[in-house]
Amino acid sequence: MSIKVAVLGAKGRMGGEVVNAVNASDMTLVAQLDLGDSLDQLVSVGAEVVVDFTTPDSVMGNLE
């Protein structure tokens, strides 16, 4: 069974590299979110793991 992964900050340089790494693995990329995207998508797509490559100012809000 493949792990369902979402990436926050997917449009950034490092977030894009995480997206590439997930796509090159046996994991399934279920969401690529960035500034302005609703975090509600994480639940609707069934993300099991979230990789956060946003800015330090955004991390605490994302955790909530």
N, C-alpha and C positions, 0 to 999 in steps of 0.2 A: 504494500500500500504506500502510495506516494504522500509525502508531507506537503500540505498546502501552505504556501508562503506568500506573504504580502510585504511589499517594500514601501516604506514612507520616505519621501525625498527622492523618488525614482527619477526625476528629471535632472538631478544634480550629477556631478561627475562621479562621485563615489556611489551614489544610489544607482546610477546606470550600470556601474561595474557589478553591483550586487545582483541586479536584474539579469545581467549576462551570466553570472555564475550560477544563479538558480536555473536559468534556462538550459545551461550546459550540464546540469546534474540530473539525478533521478527524482528531484523534487518538482512540484507543480507550482508555477507562479499564478496566483489567483487575483492579485491586485497590484497595480503600480500607482500609488497615490502621491500627490504633491500639494503644494500650497493651494488652498481653496477647495480641495476635494473633501468630501464628507467621510469621516472615519466610520460612519455607520456601514459603509461598504465592507469593512472588515468582517462584520458579523454576517452580512447577507451572502458573502462569498465563502464563508466557512473557513476563514484563515485560522490555521493552527499555530503558526509562527509569524511574528511581525518583526522585520528588521527595520530599525529607525535610523536613517541617515539624514535627518533634518538638522536644523540648527539647535544649539544648546537652549536657546530661548523657547523652542517649541516642544522639547522633549517632555517636560512635566505635564503640559496640557494633553499631549498624546497619551501619556500613561493613564491619565484620569479617564 
